[in-house]
Amino acid sequence: MTTNPDSWVMYEGRRLVNAPPKGQRGFISIPPEERFESYVDRNGSISALVPGLGPCWLWRGQVNKSGYGVLSVGGRHRLAHRWAYEHRFGSIAKGLTLDHLCRTSICVNPEHCEPVTAGVNVKRGGKSLITHCPQGHPYDAANTVVSRGRRHCRECRKSARHQRQNADYWRAYRARKRTAQA
């Protein structure tokens, strides 16, 4: 039996093939830099939001429920984009989070991340990027109402109110209800 680690094949079905000698069994430690590189596809698309950033480095390894890459380092699971940023630029200041400028959660390019407060990160992404309601009315100062932390379109609210107050609407509603009960 050979003891060259390069020729070891861990499992074939349920049978251990070309196993290392008993004292050398276990995981072969691969440096985190090498493991990181093995999961990265550097030929990702260029962000339409900020084309000057260059291509995204797409994470092809494990992804958590939120869609961010996960890398195991020193027995701990770390977010891959945070590990890449810290590896390139150093630690992230306390109270700051990384904002993906490219808006791609599986991107691990440290040049695409910027440390910001959680409030700034929330304002930059998500629902704030939506500029129109589902019916196409703009979310601007004149047409937007904020209620319980959510934006609502004044035009849509107005048409819904008129519809509810319309007598024909209520007649049709009662007719639908009667046919559903029969």
PLY file of the C-alpha trace (Angstrom):
ply
format ascii 1.0
element vertex 182
property float x
property float y
property float z
element edge 181
property int vertex1
property int vertex2
end_header
0.00 0.00 0.00
1.27 3.44 -0.88
1.53 6.28 1.62
1.63 9.08 -0.94
-1.32 11.39 -0.02
-1.79 12.37 -3.68
-2.80 8.81 -4.57
-5.31 8.32 -1.75
-8.90 7.76 -2.82
-11.11 8.24 0.20
-14.26 6.23 -0.56
-15.60 4.21 -3.45
-19.13 3.20 -2.53
-18.86 1.99 1.07
-15.35 0.54 0.78
-12.22 2.55 1.62
-9.80 2.24 -1.30
-6.08 3.04 -1.20
-6.50 4.17 2.40
-3.65 5.82 4.24
-1.96 3.82 7.00
-3.93 3.68 10.26
-1.95 6.43 12.00
-2.43 8.85 9.10
-6.19 8.57 8.61
-8.31 11.68 8.80
-8.70 14.88 6.86
-5.86 16.25 4.82
-5.54 19.88 5.83
-5.80 22.24 2.87
-5.02 25.91 3.54
-8.11 28.17 3.46
-6.63 30.22 0.59
-6.47 27.12 -1.63
-9.95 25.96 -0.63
-11.32 29.46 -1.27
-9.77 29.56 -4.74
-11.16 26.12 -5.58
-14.73 27.40 -5.03
-14.42 30.72 -6.90
-15.38 31.34 -10.52
-13.66 34.59 -11.47
-15.48 34.84 -14.80
-18.79 36.14 -13.46
-20.88 38.81 -15.10
-20.15 42.51 -14.83
-22.72 44.32 -12.69
-25.12 46.53 -14.64
-25.44 48.79 -11.58
-21.71 49.57 -11.32
-19.91 48.39 -14.50
-16.59 49.97 -13.43
-16.12 47.36 -10.69
-15.18 44.56 -13.08
-16.47 40.99 -13.07
-18.01 39.30 -10.05
-16.21 36.35 -8.48
-19.03 33.85 -8.11
-18.99 31.43 -5.16
-19.53 27.82 -6.25
-19.30 26.25 -2.78
-21.79 25.92 0.06
-24.42 28.68 0.28
-26.49 29.57 3.37
-30.25 30.23 3.49
-29.72 33.92 2.73
-27.78 33.14 -0.44
-24.28 34.00 0.81
-21.27 31.72 0.35
-19.95 29.85 3.39
-16.34 28.75 3.95
-15.05 26.63 6.82
-11.94 28.18 8.38
-10.37 26.81 11.54
-13.43 24.70 12.32
-15.80 27.69 12.05
-18.17 28.58 9.23
-17.41 32.04 7.86
-19.21 34.07 5.21
-16.98 33.74 2.15
-17.23 37.39 1.08
-16.28 38.57 4.59
-13.32 36.15 4.69
-12.13 37.38 1.27
-12.45 41.04 2.32
-10.58 40.48 5.59
-7.92 38.42 3.81
-7.31 41.25 1.31
-7.86 44.44 3.36
-7.72 43.41 7.02
-10.42 43.28 9.68
-13.80 44.98 9.39
-14.45 47.66 12.02
-16.90 46.76 14.79
-20.48 47.80 14.02
-19.99 47.68 10.24
-21.27 45.15 7.75
-20.19 44.52 4.16
-22.39 45.92 1.41
-22.22 44.20 -1.99
-21.96 47.13 -4.42
-22.73 44.72 -7.29
-25.92 43.46 -5.53
-24.91 39.82 -6.13
-25.03 37.84 -2.87
-22.76 35.01 -4.11
-20.06 37.45 -5.26
-16.87 37.12 -3.18
-14.78 39.76 -4.96
-13.42 41.94 -2.14
-13.35 44.95 -4.50
-17.17 44.69 -4.74
-17.68 45.00 -0.97
-17.74 48.15 1.12
-17.96 48.29 4.94
-21.01 50.34 5.94
-23.46 50.51 8.84
-26.46 48.19 8.77
-28.80 51.15 8.18
-26.90 52.27 5.08
-26.82 48.69 3.79
-30.60 48.37 4.14
-31.23 51.74 2.44
-29.01 50.82 -0.51
-30.58 47.47 -1.26
-33.81 45.56 -1.27
-37.11 47.41 -1.54
-35.52 50.86 -1.87
-34.37 49.93 -5.39
-38.01 49.56 -6.50
-39.06 52.92 -7.95
-42.62 52.11 -9.12
-45.62 50.27 -7.66
-46.83 47.04 -9.34
-49.33 49.09 -11.41
-46.55 51.37 -12.70
-47.15 54.50 -10.60
-43.92 56.16 -9.39
-42.85 56.06 -5.75
-42.11 59.75 -5.38
-42.81 62.32 -2.66
-46.19 63.30 -4.12
-47.46 59.74 -4.72
-46.08 57.79 -1.74
-47.53 57.19 1.73
-45.48 55.39 4.40
-47.57 53.38 6.84
-46.16 50.94 9.40
-42.75 51.15 7.73
-44.06 50.20 4.27
-44.50 52.34 1.17
-47.92 52.56 -0.47
-48.93 54.21 -3.73
-51.51 57.02 -3.27
-53.05 56.36 -6.71
-53.58 52.66 -5.98
-55.01 53.39 -2.52
-57.38 55.95 -4.03
-58.65 53.56 -6.70
-59.07 50.78 -4.12
-61.07 53.12 -1.88
-63.31 54.14 -4.80
-63.83 50.51 -5.71
-64.86 49.62 -2.16
-67.30 52.54 -2.04
-68.82 51.77 -5.41
-72.34 50.27 -5.10
-71.85 48.06 -8.16
-68.81 46.56 -6.50
-70.83 45.56 -3.43
-73.70 44.14 -5.52
-71.24 41.97 -7.46
-69.53 40.95 -4.21
-72.82 39.79 -2.65
-73.75 37.90 -5.83
-70.37 36.11 -5.83
-70.81 35.21 -2.18
-74.32 33.80 -2.78
-73.10 31.61 -5.68
-70.16 30.37 -3.60
-72.48 29.32 -0.75
-74.93 27.50 -3.06
0 1
1 2
2 3
3 4
4 5
5 6
6 7
7 8
8 9
9 10
10 11
11 12
12 13
13 14
14 15
15 16
16 17
17 18
18 19
19 20
20 21
21 22
22 23
23 24
24 25
25 26
26 27
27 28
28 29
29 30
30 31
31 32
32 33
33 34
34 35
35 36
36 37
37 38
38 39
39 40
40 41
41 42
42 43
43 44
44 45
45 46
46 47
47 48
48 49
49 50
50 51
51 52
52 53
53 54
54 55
55 56
56 57
57 58
58 59
59 60
60 61
61 62
62 63
63 64
64 65
65 66
66 67
67 68
68 69
69 70
70 71
71 72
72 73
73 74
74 75
75 76
76 77
77 78
78 79
79 80
80 81
81 82
82 83
83 84
84 85
85 86
86 87
87 88
88 89
89 90
90 91
91 92
92 93
93 94
94 95
95 96
96 97
97 98
98 99
99 100
100 101
101 102
102 103
103 104
104 105
105 106
106 107
107 108
108 109
109 110
110 111
111 112
112 113
113 114
114 115
115 116
116 117
117 118
118 119
119 120
120 121
121 122
122 123
123 124
124 125
125 126
126 127
127 128
128 129
129 130
130 131
131 132
132 133
133 134
134 135
135 136
136 137
137 138
138 139
139 140
140 141
141 142
142 143
143 144
144 145
145 146
146 147
147 148
148 149
149 150
150 151
151 152
152 153
153 154
154 155
155 156
156 157
157 158
158 159
159 160
160 161
161 162
162 163
163 164
164 165
165 166
166 167
167 168
168 169
169 170
170 171
171 172
172 173
173 174
174 175
175 176
176 177
177 178
178 179
179 180
180 181
